[in-house]
Amino acid sequence: MQTNLAEFIRNTPDGDEADAILRKCVHCGFCTATCPTYQLLGDELDGPRGRIYLMKQMVEGAPVTRSTLTHLDRCLTCRSCETTCPSGVQYGRLIEVGRKHAEQRVARPVRQRLMRRLLAGFLPRSGLFSPAMRIGQQVRPLLPKRLRDKVPVRQRPLAWPTAKHPRKMLMLAGCVQPSMMPNINIATARVLDALGIETVIAPQAGCCGAIRLHLGYTDDALDDVRRNVDAWWPYVEQGVEAIVMNASGCGATVKEYAHLLRDDPAYADKARRIVELTRDLSEILPAFEEQLVAAARRRGIHTVAWHPPCTLQHGQQLRGGVESVLAALGLDVRLPVDSHLCCGSAGTYSLTQPKLSYRLRNQKLERLHALEPQLIVSANVGCIAHLQSGTSIPVTHWIELVEHMLAAN
């Protein structure tokens, strides 16, 4: 694809990146076949190829309209198109550039601006979000269904392991996960403890930056990124083995830290080291399968439907690790038809695009139900809460299932 960048973006980091990505696109259209929104809406501009054309026009100086913003907003950023693309177009990075500049050039309706500002200011701040979630859980039966869908039933927290081990790994607690589903983090620590690894949480670390980044608040997102690098760096210097991610959405973002801070001389080298250390749980546990099998007992669950989050299979390009661990533990792990398609959660997407989000959820649940599972497992808190809101089958994080099967429980 030939490009001719406009003066406002030429010879800038965003312009250089957009130009390089656009030039890789060969218009083949393979991406449309795996785009959830294109499949639902059938509009070329609601598929990756159409959005790429919109962004090309934008960086070449064409007028940016509210329609442009709408089509970019409808993108889930699931990155299924990246997995499909034979030319290696990094669509996820391109749309972040496109959204950033569209936000600067188009005035949103007041209601949209207020909602997005509220989400960007509220969700990443656990000091605000956690007490609000506790109140919501207490009055959950009284809430309207749409709001009740966003408030999971309160969990009874497991006990955090107290043993000390020479081997240590950092873990990102996250911003919404500790209050929505605290046992994901606790189960992670308990499983690693059973394997002789101590889990450490840096108190000053918080939101990975994804929420603000995807909402277009790039500067605020980079502040989140720098805060986490600063919080983790003393532990990195002390020699932690890895930085563990049990929320695939966070993992996909943290693995972009080196790219996000590439032009920051104070943080670029540190960010590269953070990325080198960052591992999803599904990258760590397969090496311990023999130990897990020796420590585990089957407890009533036999058939499991596995929903791989987009941020795991497309964002991080990780497949097979979860299935390997669960299969080694004697479980029948089943993958639904069109498992590559998004469930519609996609961070704040279920709040900003509820109609499309619920259509995708219902489509995903129909295919998961066809597997007749006893349990649905996933690897991202947003996917779990979103899917659970539409089914009576329990939906949980796969590490909680592994923890449940350990003999030490």
C-alpha positions as a Python dict, from the first residue, in 0.01 Angstrom:
ca = {
    (1, 'M'): (0, 0, 0),
    (2, 'Q'): (149, 336, -106),
    (3, 'T'): (125, 622, 139),
    (4, 'N'): (175, 997, 135),
    (5, 'L'): (167, 1121, 493),
    (6, 'A'): (31, 1464, 574),
    (7, 'E'): (253, 1728, 727),
    (8, 'F'): (97, 1699, 1075),
    (9, 'I'): (219, 1342, 1121),
    (10, 'R'): (516, 1314, 883),
    (11, 'N'): (851, 1236, 1051),
    (12, 'T'): (689, 1172, 1389),
    (13, 'P'): (700, 843, 1584),
    (14, 'D'): (329, 785, 1515),
    (15, 'G'): (370, 873, 1150),
    (16, 'D'): (671, 647, 1101),
    (17, 'E'): (492, 358, 1267),
    (18, 'A'): (166, 405, 1076),
    (19, 'D'): (356, 438, 747),
    (20, 'A'): (551, 116, 801),
    (21, 'I'): (240, -79, 897),
    (22, 'L'): (24, 55, 615),
    (23, 'R'): (288, -31, 355),
    (24, 'K'): (269, -398, 456),
    (25, 'C'): (-104, -427, 374),
    (26, 'V'): (-173, -588, 32),
    (27, 'H'): (-554, -551, 40),
    (28, 'C'): (-603, -930, 34),
    (29, 'G'): (-904, -926, 266),
    (30, 'F'): (-815, -1244, 454),
    (31, 'C'): (-865, -1042, 772),
    (32, 'T'): (-1234, -985, 704),
    (33, 'A'): (-1300, -1358, 728),
    (34, 'T'): (-1194, -1363, 1095),
    (35, 'C'): (-1320, -1022, 1208),
    (36, 'P'): (-1613, -1053, 1453),
    (37, 'T'): (-1763, -712, 1376),
    (38, 'Y'): (-1746, -763, 1001),
    (39, 'Q'): (-1921, -1097, 1041),
    (40, 'L'): (-2198, -934, 1246),
    (41, 'L'): (-2245, -615, 1045),
    (42, 'G'): (-2127, -704, 694),
    (43, 'D'): (-1987, -353, 643),
    (44, 'E'): (-1642, -322, 487),
    (45, 'L'): (-1569, -27, 715),
    (46, 'D'): (-1639, -248, 1018),
    (47, 'G'): (-1364, -488, 919),
    (48, 'P'): (-985, -448, 941),
    (49, 'R'): (-929, -370, 573),
    (50, 'G'): (-1192, -95, 575),
    (51, 'R'): (-1061, 54, 898),
    (52, 'I'): (-709, 47, 754),
    (53, 'Y'): (-833, 254, 460),
    (54, 'L'): (-997, 499, 700),
    (55, 'M'): (-674, 535, 896),
    (56, 'K'): (-471, 572, 576),
    (57, 'Q'): (-695, 858, 468),
    (58, 'M'): (-659, 1013, 812),
    (59, 'V'): (-279, 1015, 816),
    (60, 'E'): (-278, 1148, 460),
    (61, 'G'): (-475, 1451, 573),
    (62, 'A'): (-831, 1367, 470),
    (63, 'P'): (-1112, 1502, 690),
    (64, 'V'): (-1191, 1287, 991),
    (65, 'T'): (-1560, 1256, 1065),
    (66, 'R'): (-1768, 1119, 1347),
    (67, 'S'): (-1839, 822, 1117),
    (68, 'T'): (-1465, 746, 1112),
    (69, 'L'): (-1460, 750, 1490),
    (70, 'T'): (-1764, 521, 1505),
    (71, 'H'): (-1604, 255, 1286),
    (72, 'L'): (-1282, 267, 1488),
    (73, 'D'): (-1483, 247, 1813),
    (74, 'R'): (-1658, -68, 1693),
    (75, 'C'): (-1326, -249, 1662),
    (76, 'L'): (-1278, -493, 1952),
    (77, 'T'): (-898, -479, 1915),
    (78, 'C'): (-917, -858, 1934),
    (79, 'R'): (-631, -881, 1680),
    (80, 'S'): (-771, -1193, 1518),
    (81, 'C'): (-686, -1019, 1192),
    (82, 'E'): (-318, -1023, 1288),
    (83, 'T'): (-324, -1399, 1329),
    (84, 'T'): (-484, -1434, 986),
    (85, 'C'): (-279, -1175, 797),
    (86, 'P'): (-20, -1333, 561),
    (87, 'S'): (171, -1003, 538),
    (88, 'G'): (228, -947, 910),
    (89, 'V'): (30, -624, 937),
    (90, 'Q'): (44, -510, 1301),
    (91, 'Y'): (-314, -388, 1307),
    (92, 'G'): (-331, -356, 1686),
    (93, 'R'): (-54, -96, 1690),
    (94, 'L'): (-200, 84, 1388),
    (95, 'I'): (-543, 127, 1541),
    (96, 'E'): (-395, 274, 1859),
    (97, 'V'): (-231, 542, 1644),
    (98, 'G'): (-554, 589, 1449),
    (99, 'R'): (-771, 622, 1757),
    (100, 'K'): (-531, 866, 1920),
    (101, 'H'): (-541, 1105, 1625),
    (102, 'A'): (-913, 1058, 1558),
    (103, 'E'): (-981, 1160, 1919),
    (104, 'Q'): (-780, 1476, 1867),
    (105, 'R'): (-964, 1574, 1550),
    (106, 'V'): (-1328, 1481, 1619),
    (107, 'A'): (-1544, 1612, 1901),
    (108, 'R'): (-1744, 1336, 2063),
    (109, 'P'): (-2098, 1391, 2193),
    (110, 'V'): (-2095, 1509, 2554),
    (111, 'R'): (-2243, 1183, 2684),
    (112, 'Q'): (-1968, 977, 2521),
    (113, 'R'): (-1696, 1206, 2653),
    (114, 'L'): (-1828, 1186, 3006),
    (115, 'M'): (-1866, 808, 2997),
    (116, 'R'): (-1516, 749, 2860),
    (117, 'R'): (-1361, 994, 3106),
    (118, 'L'): (-1543, 819, 3391),
    (119, 'L'): (-1423, 476, 3279),
    (120, 'A'): (-1065, 596, 3236),
    (121, 'G'): (-1066, 768, 3574),
    (122, 'F'): (-1255, 506, 3775),
    (123, 'L'): (-1168, 152, 3660),
    (124, 'P'): (-786, 173, 3687),
    (125, 'R'): (-800, 315, 4040),
    (126, 'S'): (-847, 23, 4274),
    (127, 'G'): (-893, 263, 4568),
    (128, 'L'): (-1215, 381, 4404),
    (129, 'F'): (-1318, 66, 4220),
    (130, 'S'): (-1280, -184, 4505),
    (131, 'P'): (-1522, -21, 4755),
    (132, 'A'): (-1771, 44, 4474),
    (133, 'M'): (-1753, -323, 4373),
    (134, 'R'): (-1808, -436, 4733),
    (135, 'I'): (-2119, -219, 4759),
    (136, 'G'): (-2241, -348, 4424),
    (137, 'Q'): (-2197, -708, 4535),
    (138, 'Q'): (-2392, -644, 4855),
    (139, 'V'): (-2691, -504, 4666),
    (140, 'R'): (-2644, -717, 4353),
    (141, 'P'): (-2996, -872, 4351),
    (142, 'L'): (-3145, -521, 4342),
    (143, 'L'): (-2940, -397, 4048),
    (144, 'P'): (-3077, -367, 3691),
    (145, 'K'): (-2972, -667, 3481),
    (146, 'R'): (-2722, -476, 3265),
    (147, 'L'): (-2544, -350, 3576),
    (148, 'R'): (-2581, -683, 3757),
    (149, 'D'): (-2401, -847, 3464),
    (150, 'K'): (-2093, -638, 3547),
    (151, 'V'): (-2094, -730, 3916),
    (152, 'P'): (-1989, -1091, 3980),
    (153, 'V'): (-2107, -1276, 4289),
    (154, 'R'): (-1866, -1212, 4574),
    (155, 'Q'): (-1604, -1482, 4625),
    (156, 'R'): (-1496, -1615, 4961),
    (157, 'P'): (-1120, -1553, 4946),
    (158, 'L'): (-883, -1845, 4982),
    (159, 'A'): (-585, -1816, 5216),
    (160, 'W'): (-273, -1660, 5071),
    (161, 'P'): (28, -1894, 5110),
    (162, 'T'): (275, -1793, 5379),
    (163, 'A'): (575, -2013, 5296),
    (164, 'K'): (901, -1851, 5189),
    (165, 'H'): (1092, -1993, 4891),
    (166, 'P'): (1428, -1911, 4733),
    (167, 'R'): (1258, -1896, 4393),
    (168, 'K'): (1046, -1582, 4352),
    (169, 'M'): (821, -1444, 4082),
    (170, 'L'): (649, -1108, 4066),
    (171, 'M'): (278, -1099, 3989),
    (172, 'L'): (66, -810, 3867),
    (173, 'A'): (-241, -799, 4090),
    (174, 'G'): (-429, -576, 3846),
    (175, 'C'): (-682, -300, 3902),
    (176, 'V'): (-1027, -466, 3887),
    (177, 'Q'): (-937, -832, 3941),
    (178, 'P'): (-859, -820, 4317),
    (179, 'S'): (-1210, -698, 4399),
    (180, 'M'): (-1407, -872, 4122),
    (181, 'M'): (-1243, -1215, 4146),
    (182, 'P'): (-973, -1220, 4416),
    (183, 'N'): (-926, -1595, 4404),
    (184, 'I'): (-760, -1575, 4062),
    (185, 'N'): (-458, -1409, 4220),
    (186, 'I'): (-472, -1622, 4533),
    (187, 'A'): (-503, -1945, 4334),
    (188, 'T'): (-204, -1839, 4125),
    (189, 'A'): (4, -1785, 4440),
    (190, 'R'): (-112, -2118, 4589),
    (191, 'V'): (-26, -2317, 4276),
    (192, 'L'): (316, -2155, 4248),
    (193, 'D'): (369, -2216, 4621),
    (194, 'A'): (300, -2586, 4567),
    (195, 'L'): (572, -2578, 4302),
    (196, 'G'): (823, -2415, 4537),
    (197, 'I'): (788, -2061, 4404),
    (198, 'E'): (702, -1756, 4616),
    (199, 'T'): (469, -1499, 4462),
    (200, 'V'): (557, -1134, 4525),
    (201, 'I'): (331, -835, 4457),
    (202, 'A'): (480, -487, 4429),
    (203, 'P'): (247, -261, 4633),
    (204, 'Q'): (288, 41, 4403),
    (205, 'A'): (204, -147, 4082),
    (206, 'G'): (-146, -96, 3947),
    (207, 'C'): (-336, -93, 3620),
    (208, 'C'): (-128, -224, 3330),
    (209, 'G'): (-237, 74, 3119),
    (210, 'A'): (-469, -109, 2882),
    (211, 'I'): (-791, 60, 2992),
    (212, 'R'): (-670, 413, 2932),
    (213, 'L'): (-473, 319, 2623),
    (214, 'H'): (-773, 166, 2446),
    (215, 'L'): (-996, 458, 2546),
    (216, 'G'): (-755, 701, 2380),
    (217, 'Y'): (-597, 849, 2694),
    (218, 'T'): (-246, 772, 2577),
    (219, 'D'): (-53, 1003, 2809),
    (220, 'D'): (-237, 870, 3114),
    (221, 'A'): (-174, 514, 2997),
    (222, 'L'): (199, 581, 2966),
    (223, 'D'): (196, 715, 3321),
    (224, 'D'): (48, 381, 3431),
    (225, 'V'): (321, 199, 3241),
    (226, 'R'): (603, 404, 3394),
    (227, 'R'): (459, 359, 3744),
    (228, 'N'): (463, -19, 3702),
    (229, 'V'): (819, -19, 3570),
    (230, 'D'): (926, 187, 3871),
    (231, 'A'): (738, -43, 4111),
    (232, 'W'): (888, -361, 3964),
    (233, 'W'): (1242, -244, 3904),
    (234, 'P'): (1380, -302, 4259),
    (235, 'Y'): (1256, -662, 4241),
    (236, 'V'): (1408, -704, 3896),
    (237, 'E'): (1741, -588, 4037),
    (238, 'Q'): (1702, -843, 4318),
    (239, 'G'): (1672, -1119, 4059),
    (240, 'V'): (1308, -1229, 4036),
    (241, 'E'): (1270, -1510, 3782),
    (242, 'A'): (967, -1374, 3602),
    (243, 'I'): (677, -1133, 3609),
    (244, 'V'): (367, -1353, 3608),
    (245, 'M'): (48, -1254, 3427),
    (246, 'N'): (-279, -1435, 3499),
    (247, 'A'): (-496, -1184, 3312),
    (248, 'S'): (-418, -1224, 2945),
    (249, 'G'): (-533, -869, 2868),
    (250, 'C'): (-275, -732, 3110),
    (251, 'G'): (-11, -967, 2976),
    (252, 'A'): (-65, -855, 2618),
    (253, 'T'): (-24, -492, 2726),
    (254, 'V'): (281, -543, 2948),
    (255, 'K'): (452, -726, 2664),
    (256, 'E'): (412, -401, 2466),
    (257, 'Y'): (592, -189, 2727),
    (258, 'A'): (917, -179, 2531),
    (259, 'H'): (728, -52, 2228),
    (260, 'L'): (521, 198, 2424),
    (261, 'L'): (830, 348, 2591),
    (262, 'R'): (1067, 311, 2297),
    (263, 'D'): (1118, 688, 2271),
    (264, 'D'): (1161, 749, 2644),
    (265, 'P'): (1536, 749, 2720),
    (266, 'A'): (1475, 713, 3094),
    (267, 'Y'): (1261, 402, 3057),
    (268, 'A'): (1334, 232, 2723),
    (269, 'D'): (1602, -9, 2852),
    (270, 'K'): (1408, -91, 3168),
    (271, 'A'): (1092, -156, 2967),
    (272, 'R'): (1278, -400, 2743),
    (273, 'R'): (1393, -592, 3051),
    (274, 'I'): (1037, -597, 3188),
    (275, 'V'): (913, -748, 2862),
    (276, 'E'): (1187, -1011, 2869),
    (277, 'L'): (1072, -1123, 3216),
    (278, 'T'): (696, -1114, 3153),
    (279, 'R'): (529, -1456, 3121),
    (280, 'D'): (170, -1567, 3104),
    (281, 'L'): (84, -1853, 3340),
    (282, 'S'): (35, -2077, 3038),
    (283, 'E'): (402, -2024, 2952),
    (284, 'I'): (518, -2120, 3302),
    (285, 'L'): (310, -2415, 3419),
    (286, 'P'): (363, -2664, 3131),
    (287, 'A'): (720, -2711, 3257),
    (288, 'F'): (577, -2831, 3590),
    (289, 'E'): (317, -3075, 3459),
    (290, 'E'): (473, -3380, 3629),
    (291, 'Q'): (474, -3206, 3967),
    (292, 'L'): (116, -3088, 3922),
    (293, 'V'): (-4, -3434, 3825),
    (294, 'A'): (169, -3586, 4128),
    (295, 'A'): (3, -3332, 4361),
    (296, 'A'): (-345, -3327, 4208),
    (297, 'R'): (-667, -3523, 4254),
    (298, 'R'): (-971, -3520, 4027),
    (299, 'R'): (-1268, -3370, 4210),
    (300, 'G'): (-1587, -3416, 4015),
    (301, 'I'): (-1498, -3207, 3709),
    (302, 'H'): (-1431, -3410, 3394),
    (303, 'T'): (-1541, -3209, 3091),
    (304, 'V'): (-1416, -2853, 3049),
    (305, 'A'): (-1489, -2604, 2772),
    (306, 'W'): (-1190, -2379, 2711),
    (307, 'H'): (-1246, -2023, 2587),
    (308, 'P'): (-908, -1879, 2483),
    (309, 'P'): (-917, -1499, 2522),
    (310, 'C'): (-819, -1294, 2219),
    (311, 'T'): (-542, -1131, 2420),
    (312, 'L'): (-388, -1475, 2476),
    (313, 'Q'): (-425, -1639, 2134),
    (314, 'H'): (-394, -1329, 1913),
    (315, 'G'): (-235, -1061, 2129),
    (316, 'Q'): (33, -1287, 2277),
    (317, 'Q'): (17, -1560, 2013),
    (318, 'L'): (1, -1826, 2285),
    (319, 'R'): (-186, -2148, 2219),
    (320, 'G'): (-181, -2495, 2368),
    (321, 'G'): (-31, -2423, 2711),
    (322, 'V'): (-357, -2422, 2905),
    (323, 'E'): (-491, -2724, 2719),
    (324, 'S'): (-167, -2911, 2789),
    (325, 'V'): (-181, -2852, 3165),
    (326, 'L'): (-551, -2936, 3201),
    (327, 'A'): (-522, -3246, 2982),
    (328, 'A'): (-224, -3366, 3188),
    (329, 'L'): (-448, -3340, 3495),
    (330, 'G'): (-692, -3583, 3336),
    (331, 'L'): (-953, -3338, 3210),
    (332, 'D'): (-1139, -3361, 2882),
    (333, 'V'): (-1066, -3013, 2738),
    (334, 'R'): (-1294, -2909, 2453),
    (335, 'L'): (-1253, -2613, 2221),
    (336, 'P'): (-1566, -2457, 2065),
    (337, 'V'): (-1631, -2397, 1697),
    (338, 'D'): (-1482, -2061, 1588),
    (339, 'S'): (-1272, -2047, 1904),
    (340, 'H'): (-1068, -1771, 1738),
    (341, 'L'): (-1361, -1528, 1762),
    (342, 'C'): (-1401, -1275, 2044),
    (343, 'C'): (-1661, -1321, 2319),
    (344, 'G'): (-1740, -948, 2312),
    (345, 'S'): (-1589, -849, 2647),
    (346, 'A'): (-1280, -670, 2513),
    (347, 'G'): (-1201, -451, 2813),
    (348, 'T'): (-1449, -164, 2827),
    (349, 'Y'): (-1614, -266, 2497),
    (350, 'S'): (-1908, -429, 2674),
    (351, 'L'): (-1980, -88, 2829),
    (352, 'T'): (-1918, 132, 2526),
    (353, 'Q'): (-2068, -102, 2263),
    (354, 'P'): (-2320, -313, 2460),
    (355, 'K'): (-2537, -428, 2167),
    (356, 'L'): (-2249, -574, 1968),
    (357, 'S'): (-2090, -707, 2285),
    (358, 'Y'): (-2399, -902, 2391),
    (359, 'R'): (-2450, -1044, 2042),
    (360, 'L'): (-2096, -1177, 2045),
    (361, 'R'): (-2140, -1314, 2398),
    (362, 'N'): (-2455, -1502, 2307),
    (363, 'Q'): (-2292, -1642, 1993),
    (364, 'K'): (-1992, -1759, 2194),
    (365, 'L'): (-2207, -1917, 2467),
    (366, 'E'): (-2415, -2105, 2210),
    (367, 'R'): (-2097, -2269, 2082),
    (368, 'L'): (-1965, -2336, 2431),
    (369, 'H'): (-2296, -2492, 2541),
    (370, 'A'): (-2282, -2726, 2241),
    (371, 'L'): (-1978, -2890, 2403),
    (372, 'E'): (-2192, -2992, 2705),
    (373, 'P'): (-1925, -2895, 2959),
    (374, 'Q'): (-1944, -2911, 3336),
    (375, 'L'): (-1731, -2599, 3356),
    (376, 'I'): (-1619, -2318, 3125),
    (377, 'V'): (-1268, -2188, 3182),
    (378, 'S'): (-1087, -1886, 3044),
    (379, 'A'): (-779, -1677, 3118),
    (380, 'N'): (-902, -1320, 3152),
    (381, 'V'): (-1122, -1167, 3419),
    (382, 'G'): (-1327, -966, 3169),
    (383, 'C'): (-1410, -1269, 2956),
    (384, 'I'): (-1505, -1470, 3264),
    (385, 'A'): (-1744, -1207, 3401),
    (386, 'H'): (-1894, -1140, 3057),
    (387, 'L'): (-1960, -1506, 2979),
    (388, 'Q'): (-2092, -1583, 3328),
    (389, 'S'): (-2355, -1310, 3287),
    (390, 'G'): (-2523, -1518, 3017),
    (391, 'T'): (-2502, -1877, 3142),
    (392, 'S'): (-2580, -2092, 3445),
    (393, 'I'): (-2274, -2310, 3377),
    (394, 'P'): (-1993, -2200, 3611),
    (395, 'V'): (-1725, -1992, 3440),
    (396, 'T'): (-1389, -1962, 3609),
    (397, 'H'): (-1021, -1899, 3553),
    (398, 'W'): (-829, -2212, 3459),
    (399, 'I'): (-577, -2155, 3740),
    (400, 'E'): (-861, -2173, 3993),
    (401, 'L'): (-945, -2518, 3857),
    (402, 'V'): (-583, -2628, 3884),
    (403, 'E'): (-565, -2500, 4242),
    (404, 'H'): (-887, -2682, 4325),
    (405, 'M'): (-736, -3009, 4208),
    (406, 'L'): (-419, -2989, 4414),
    (407, 'A'): (-399, -3247, 4690),
    (408, 'A'): (-275, -2983, 4936),
    (409, 'N'): (-623, -2817, 4939),
}
